[in-house]
Amino acid sequence: MSENALPRKLNSAQAASRRFSDAARDYDHHARVQKHSAQHLCQWLDQMLPVDFNPKACVDVGSGTGFLTEHLLNKFPESAVHAVDLAQGMLTELTRKYPTERLHTHLLNGEELAVEHLWIPNHSLLVSGMCAQWFSNIEEAIRRWLSVSNTVAFSVLLDGSFQAWEVAHADTGQTSGLRALPRDDDLQDIMNALVAEGIAASTAHHTKDFLDHHPDGLSFARSLRAIGADQPRVNHTPVNLRKVISALGEACTMNYHIGFYYLERP
């Protein structure tokens, strides 16, 4: 097992690294939707890949504690698996859970991952689960991922998520601090552009909503903090959370609108 510290920009990703590292120990317990969406991505990927697909190497970008990494290790027992994450705490928990020499961890912001950071043979697989919504430029990240691997599959949290939370803020005359999320239409445009440029030969996509039930709004807010996903958008003005929770009432359901995308290089 190897662990390589790779260079990364000194930017807001450092704050995310600290938050996710702090959340690593209890992440598996709280990240219910992340786990279910990872299972869905794996099932869909099994349908997309040829039956005899046997990659020489696999990469899990934004691996966290290993919801997708576990699938890669079990599905492809002869392949090296590279886990990339910006949070050392996540990688530490990952290697504790899966102590195998086939697993290689890389401390790096997944948005920056490119062939100069990680060279793997052709006929490989790169996956990423609910990580790209944190990126400042998803299109450039996807282009770099395709420089690393000839097959890429990822999921991303999309605009239209957390509708009840947004409505509760609007009803109380406030604006939520949730970060702006990517739009499915924009991601489809990116994939179409990659095909038109000859960078991708084929693509596929779909969206799916996952529901997460909470006894009240405070429980939802705490669930985001518990997994390190509570960083507000830039220049956000704090709100009166009591008003929001009161507007939500007892027992609220939050929707996670998630997109799933698949690309193959020529």
C-alpha positions as a Markdown table, in Angstrom:
| # | Residue | x | y | z |
|---|---|---|---|---|
| 1 | Met | 0.0 | 0.0 | 0.0 |
| 2 | Ser | 1.4 | 3.4 | -0.9 |
| 3 | Glu | 0.4 | 6.9 | -0.1 |
| 4 | Asn | 1.7 | 9.7 | -2.2 |
| 5 | Ala | 1.3 | 13.4 | -1.2 |
| 6 | Leu | 0.7 | 15.3 | -4.5 |
| 7 | Pro | 0.8 | 19.1 | -5.0 |
| 8 | Arg | -2.4 | 21.0 | -4.8 |
| 9 | Lys | -3.4 | 24.7 | -4.9 |
| 10 | Leu | -3.5 | 26.6 | -1.7 |
| 11 | Asn | -7.1 | 27.8 | -1.9 |
| 12 | Ser | -10.5 | 27.2 | -0.4 |
| 13 | Ala | -10.0 | 23.4 | -0.9 |
| 14 | Gln | -7.9 | 23.5 | 2.3 |
| 15 | Ala | -11.0 | 24.4 | 4.4 |
| 16 | Ala | -12.9 | 21.5 | 2.7 |
| 17 | Ser | -10.0 | 19.2 | 3.5 |
| 18 | Arg | -10.2 | 20.1 | 7.2 |
| 19 | Arg | -13.9 | 19.7 | 7.3 |
| 20 | Phe | -14.0 | 16.3 | 5.5 |
| 21 | Ser | -11.0 | 15.0 | 7.6 |
| 22 | Asp | -12.8 | 15.9 | 10.8 |
| 23 | Ala | -15.9 | 14.1 | 9.6 |
| 24 | Ala | -14.1 | 10.9 | 8.4 |
| 25 | Arg | -14.5 | 8.7 | 11.4 |
| 26 | Asp | -18.3 | 8.9 | 11.5 |
| 27 | Tyr | -18.8 | 9.5 | 7.8 |
| 28 | Asp | -20.1 | 6.0 | 7.0 |
| 29 | His | -22.8 | 6.4 | 9.6 |
| 30 | His | -24.1 | 9.7 | 8.4 |
| 31 | Ala | -23.6 | 9.6 | 4.6 |
| 32 | Arg | -26.7 | 7.7 | 3.8 |
| 33 | Val | -27.5 | 9.2 | 0.4 |
| 34 | Gln | -23.9 | 9.2 | -0.6 |
| 35 | Lys | -23.8 | 5.4 | 0.0 |
| 36 | His | -27.1 | 4.7 | -1.8 |
| 37 | Ser | -26.1 | 6.9 | -4.8 |
| 38 | Ala | -22.7 | 5.1 | -5.0 |
| 39 | Gln | -24.6 | 1.8 | -5.1 |
| 40 | His | -26.7 | 3.1 | -7.9 |
| 41 | Leu | -23.7 | 4.3 | -9.9 |
| 42 | Cys | -22.1 | 0.9 | -9.5 |
| 43 | Gln | -25.2 | -0.9 | -10.7 |
| 44 | Trp | -25.5 | 1.4 | -13.7 |
| 45 | Leu | -21.8 | 1.1 | -14.5 |
| 46 | Asp | -22.2 | -2.7 | -14.6 |
| 47 | Gln | -24.8 | -2.2 | -17.3 |
| 48 | Met | -22.7 | 0.2 | -19.3 |
| 49 | Leu | -19.4 | -1.7 | -19.3 |
| 50 | Pro | -18.8 | -4.8 | -21.5 |
| 51 | Val | -19.3 | -8.1 | -19.7 |
| 52 | Asp | -15.6 | -8.9 | -20.0 |
| 53 | Phe | -14.4 | -5.5 | -19.0 |
| 54 | Asn | -11.2 | -5.9 | -17.0 |
| 55 | Pro | -9.3 | -2.6 | -16.4 |
| 56 | Lys | -5.6 | -2.6 | -15.8 |
| 57 | Ala | -6.2 | 0.1 | -13.2 |
| 58 | Cys | -9.1 | 1.9 | -11.5 |
| 59 | Val | -9.3 | 5.4 | -10.0 |
| 60 | Asp | -11.8 | 6.7 | -7.4 |
| 61 | Val | -11.8 | 10.5 | -7.4 |
| 62 | Gly | -13.1 | 12.0 | -4.1 |
| 63 | Ser | -13.0 | 8.5 | -2.6 |
| 64 | Gly | -14.0 | 9.5 | 0.9 |
| 65 | Thr | -14.1 | 6.4 | 3.0 |
| 66 | Gly | -14.5 | 4.1 | 0.1 |
| 67 | Phe | -18.1 | 3.5 | -1.0 |
| 68 | Leu | -16.9 | 3.2 | -4.6 |
| 69 | Thr | -13.4 | 2.0 | -3.8 |
| 70 | Glu | -14.9 | -1.1 | -2.1 |
| 71 | His | -16.8 | -1.9 | -5.3 |
| 72 | Leu | -13.7 | -1.5 | -7.5 |
| 73 | Leu | -11.6 | -3.7 | -5.2 |
| 74 | Asn | -14.2 | -6.5 | -5.3 |
| 75 | Lys | -15.3 | -6.1 | -8.9 |
| 76 | Phe | -11.8 | -6.1 | -10.4 |
| 77 | Pro | -9.6 | -8.3 | -8.1 |
| 78 | Glu | -6.6 | -8.1 | -10.5 |
| 79 | Ser | -6.6 | -4.3 | -10.8 |
| 80 | Ala | -4.7 | -1.7 | -8.9 |
| 81 | Val | -7.1 | 0.8 | -7.3 |
| 82 | His | -6.0 | 4.5 | -6.9 |
| 83 | Ala | -8.1 | 6.5 | -4.3 |
| 84 | Val | -7.8 | 10.3 | -4.7 |
| 85 | Asp | -9.1 | 12.6 | -2.0 |
| 86 | Leu | -8.2 | 16.1 | -0.6 |
| 87 | Ala | -8.8 | 15.0 | 3.0 |
| 88 | Gln | -6.1 | 13.0 | 4.8 |
| 89 | Gly | -8.6 | 11.9 | 7.4 |
| 90 | Met | -10.7 | 10.2 | 4.7 |
| 91 | Leu | -7.7 | 8.4 | 3.2 |
| 92 | Thr | -6.6 | 7.3 | 6.6 |
| 93 | Glu | -10.1 | 5.8 | 7.3 |
| 94 | Leu | -10.1 | 4.2 | 3.8 |
| 95 | Thr | -6.8 | 2.4 | 4.3 |
| 96 | Arg | -7.9 | 1.2 | 7.8 |
| 97 | Lys | -11.0 | -0.3 | 6.2 |
| 98 | Tyr | -9.2 | -1.9 | 3.2 |
| 99 | Pro | -5.7 | -2.9 | 4.1 |
| 100 | Thr | -4.6 | -4.3 | 0.8 |
| 101 | Glu | -1.5 | -3.7 | -1.3 |
| 102 | Arg | -3.7 | -3.2 | -4.4 |
| 103 | Leu | -5.0 | 0.1 | -2.9 |
| 104 | His | -2.9 | 3.3 | -3.5 |
| 105 | Thr | -4.0 | 6.6 | -2.0 |
| 106 | His | -3.2 | 10.1 | -3.3 |
| 107 | Leu | -3.7 | 13.2 | -1.3 |
| 108 | Leu | -5.0 | 15.6 | -4.0 |
| 109 | Asn | -7.9 | 17.8 | -4.9 |
| 110 | Gly | -9.8 | 15.6 | -7.4 |
| 111 | Glu | -10.6 | 18.7 | -9.5 |
| 112 | Glu | -6.9 | 19.0 | -10.3 |
| 113 | Leu | -6.2 | 15.4 | -11.1 |
| 114 | Ala | -4.5 | 15.0 | -14.5 |
| 115 | Val | -2.2 | 12.6 | -16.3 |
| 116 | Glu | 0.9 | 14.4 | -14.8 |
| 117 | His | -0.3 | 13.5 | -11.3 |
| 118 | Leu | -1.2 | 9.9 | -12.0 |
| 119 | Trp | -0.2 | 7.8 | -15.0 |
| 120 | Ile | -2.1 | 4.5 | -15.5 |
| 121 | Pro | -2.1 | 2.2 | -18.5 |
| 122 | Asn | -4.7 | 2.4 | -21.3 |
| 123 | His | -7.9 | 0.4 | -20.7 |
| 124 | Ser | -8.6 | 1.8 | -17.3 |
| 125 | Leu | -11.6 | 3.1 | -15.3 |
| 126 | Leu | -12.1 | 6.4 | -13.4 |
| 127 | Val | -15.1 | 6.9 | -11.2 |
| 128 | Ser | -16.2 | 9.7 | -8.9 |
| 129 | Gly | -19.2 | 9.8 | -6.5 |
| 130 | Met | -20.9 | 13.1 | -5.5 |
| 131 | Cys | -17.6 | 15.0 | -5.5 |
| 132 | Ala | -17.7 | 17.2 | -8.6 |
| 133 | Gln | -20.4 | 19.6 | -7.2 |
| 134 | Trp | -17.6 | 21.1 | -5.2 |
| 135 | Phe | -15.5 | 22.0 | -8.2 |
| 136 | Ser | -15.0 | 25.5 | -9.6 |
| 137 | Asn | -14.8 | 24.2 | -13.2 |
| 138 | Ile | -16.4 | 20.8 | -13.8 |
| 139 | Glu | -15.7 | 20.9 | -17.6 |
| 140 | Glu | -12.0 | 21.3 | -17.2 |
| 141 | Ala | -11.9 | 18.6 | -14.5 |
| 142 | Ile | -13.7 | 16.1 | -16.8 |
| 143 | Arg | -11.2 | 16.9 | -19.6 |
| 144 | Arg | -8.4 | 16.2 | -17.2 |
| 145 | Trp | -10.0 | 13.0 | -16.1 |
| 146 | Leu | -10.2 | 11.8 | -19.7 |
| 147 | Ser | -6.5 | 12.4 | -19.9 |
| 148 | Val | -6.0 | 9.9 | -17.1 |
| 149 | Ser | -8.5 | 7.2 | -18.1 |
| 150 | Asn | -10.3 | 6.2 | -21.3 |
| 151 | Thr | -13.5 | 5.4 | -19.4 |
| 152 | Val | -15.0 | 7.8 | -16.9 |
| 153 | Ala | -18.2 | 7.5 | -14.9 |
| 154 | Phe | -19.3 | 10.0 | -12.2 |
| 155 | Ser | -22.2 | 11.3 | -10.2 |
| 156 | Val | -22.8 | 14.9 | -9.1 |
| 157 | Leu | -25.3 | 16.7 | -6.9 |
| 158 | Leu | -27.5 | 18.9 | -9.2 |
| 159 | Asp | -29.5 | 22.1 | -9.1 |
| 160 | Gly | -33.0 | 21.3 | -7.8 |
| 161 | Ser | -31.7 | 19.5 | -4.7 |
| 162 | Phe | -33.0 | 20.4 | -1.2 |
| 163 | Gln | -36.2 | 22.0 | -2.5 |
| 164 | Ala | -37.9 | 21.9 | 0.9 |
| 165 | Trp | -34.9 | 23.7 | 2.5 |
| 166 | Glu | -34.9 | 26.4 | -0.2 |
| 167 | Val | -38.7 | 26.9 | 0.1 |
| 168 | Ala | -38.5 | 27.3 | 3.9 |
| 169 | His | -35.9 | 30.0 | 3.4 |
| 170 | Ala | -38.0 | 31.8 | 0.8 |
| 171 | Asp | -41.1 | 31.6 | 3.0 |
| 172 | Thr | -39.2 | 33.4 | 5.8 |
| 173 | Gly | -37.8 | 36.1 | 3.5 |
| 174 | Gln | -34.2 | 34.6 | 3.6 |
| 175 | Thr | -31.8 | 33.1 | 1.2 |
| 176 | Ser | -30.1 | 29.8 | 2.0 |
| 177 | Gly | -26.4 | 29.4 | 2.2 |
| 178 | Leu | -26.2 | 26.3 | 0.1 |
| 179 | Arg | -23.7 | 26.5 | -2.7 |
| 180 | Ala | -25.0 | 26.9 | -6.3 |
| 181 | Leu | -25.1 | 23.4 | -7.8 |
| 182 | Pro | -24.4 | 22.3 | -11.4 |
| 183 | Arg | -27.3 | 22.0 | -13.9 |
| 184 | Asp | -27.9 | 18.8 | -15.8 |
| 185 | Asp | -28.4 | 20.8 | -19.0 |
| 186 | Asp | -25.0 | 22.3 | -18.7 |
| 187 | Leu | -23.4 | 18.9 | -18.1 |
| 188 | Gln | -25.1 | 17.5 | -21.2 |
| 189 | Asp | -23.7 | 20.4 | -23.2 |
| 190 | Ile | -20.2 | 19.6 | -21.9 |
| 191 | Met | -20.5 | 16.0 | -22.9 |
| 192 | Asn | -21.8 | 17.0 | -26.4 |
| 193 | Ala | -18.9 | 19.3 | -26.8 |
| 194 | Leu | -16.4 | 16.6 | -25.9 |
| 195 | Val | -18.0 | 14.3 | -28.5 |
| 196 | Ala | -17.9 | 17.1 | -31.1 |
| 197 | Glu | -14.2 | 17.7 | -30.4 |
| 198 | Gly | -13.4 | 14.0 | -30.7 |
| 199 | Ile | -12.3 | 13.8 | -27.1 |
| 200 | Ala | -15.2 | 11.5 | -26.1 |
| 201 | Ala | -16.5 | 8.8 | -28.5 |
| 202 | Ser | -19.7 | 8.0 | -26.6 |
| 203 | Thr | -21.6 | 9.3 | -23.6 |
| 204 | Ala | -24.6 | 8.4 | -21.5 |
| 205 | His | -26.4 | 10.1 | -18.6 |
| 206 | His | -29.5 | 10.1 | -16.4 |
| 207 | Thr | -30.8 | 11.7 | -13.3 |
| 208 | Lys | -32.4 | 10.3 | -10.1 |
| 209 | Asp | -33.8 | 11.7 | -6.9 |
| 210 | Phe | -32.9 | 10.2 | -3.6 |
| 211 | Leu | -35.0 | 11.2 | -0.5 |
| 212 | Asp | -33.5 | 11.7 | 2.9 |
| 213 | His | -36.0 | 11.8 | 5.8 |
| 214 | His | -35.4 | 13.9 | 9.0 |
| 215 | Pro | -37.4 | 14.6 | 12.1 |
| 216 | Asp | -36.9 | 18.3 | 11.6 |
| 217 | Gly | -34.8 | 20.9 | 9.8 |
| 218 | Leu | -32.2 | 21.0 | 12.5 |
| 219 | Ser | -31.5 | 17.3 | 11.9 |
| 220 | Phe | -30.9 | 18.0 | 8.2 |
| 221 | Ala | -28.5 | 20.9 | 9.0 |
| 222 | Arg | -26.6 | 18.7 | 11.4 |
| 223 | Ser | -26.4 | 15.9 | 8.9 |
| 224 | Leu | -24.6 | 18.2 | 6.5 |
| 225 | Arg | -22.1 | 19.2 | 9.2 |
| 226 | Ala | -21.6 | 15.5 | 10.2 |
| 227 | Ile | -20.3 | 14.7 | 6.7 |
| 228 | Gly | -18.3 | 17.9 | 6.3 |
| 229 | Ala | -20.6 | 19.3 | 3.6 |
| 230 | Asp | -21.7 | 22.4 | 5.5 |
| 231 | Gln | -19.5 | 25.0 | 3.8 |
| 232 | Pro | -21.8 | 27.9 | 2.8 |
| 233 | Arg | -21.5 | 29.7 | -0.6 |
| 234 | Val | -19.2 | 32.7 | -0.8 |
| 235 | Asn | -20.4 | 36.0 | 0.7 |
| 236 | His | -23.4 | 34.3 | 2.4 |
| 237 | Thr | -25.2 | 36.3 | 5.0 |
| 238 | Pro | -26.1 | 34.1 | 8.1 |
| 239 | Val | -29.8 | 33.5 | 8.4 |
| 240 | Asn | -32.2 | 33.1 | 11.3 |
| 241 | Leu | -32.2 | 29.3 | 11.4 |
| 242 | Arg | -35.0 | 29.1 | 14.0 |
| 243 | Lys | -37.4 | 30.6 | 11.5 |
| 244 | Val | -36.3 | 28.2 | 8.8 |
| 245 | Ile | -36.7 | 25.2 | 11.1 |
| 246 | Ser | -40.1 | 26.5 | 12.2 |
| 247 | Ala | -41.2 | 26.9 | 8.6 |
| 248 | Leu | -40.2 | 23.3 | 7.8 |
| 249 | Gly | -42.2 | 22.0 | 10.7 |
| 250 | Glu | -41.8 | 18.5 | 12.1 |
| 251 | Ala | -40.6 | 15.6 | 9.9 |
| 252 | Cys | -39.1 | 16.9 | 6.7 |
| 253 | Thr | -37.9 | 15.1 | 3.6 |
| 254 | Met | -34.9 | 16.5 | 1.6 |
| 255 | Asn | -34.4 | 15.5 | -2.0 |
| 256 | Tyr | -31.0 | 14.9 | -3.5 |
| 257 | His | -31.2 | 15.5 | -7.3 |
| 258 | Ile | -28.2 | 13.5 | -8.6 |
| 259 | Gly | -26.9 | 13.2 | -12.2 |
| 260 | Phe | -25.0 | 10.2 | -13.4 |
| 261 | Tyr | -22.6 | 10.5 | -16.4 |
| 262 | Tyr | -20.6 | 8.1 | -18.5 |
| 263 | Leu | -17.9 | 8.9 | -21.1 |
| 264 | Glu | -15.6 | 6.8 | -23.2 |
| 265 | Arg | -12.5 | 8.1 | -25.1 |
| 266 | Pro | -12.1 | 7.1 | -28.8 |
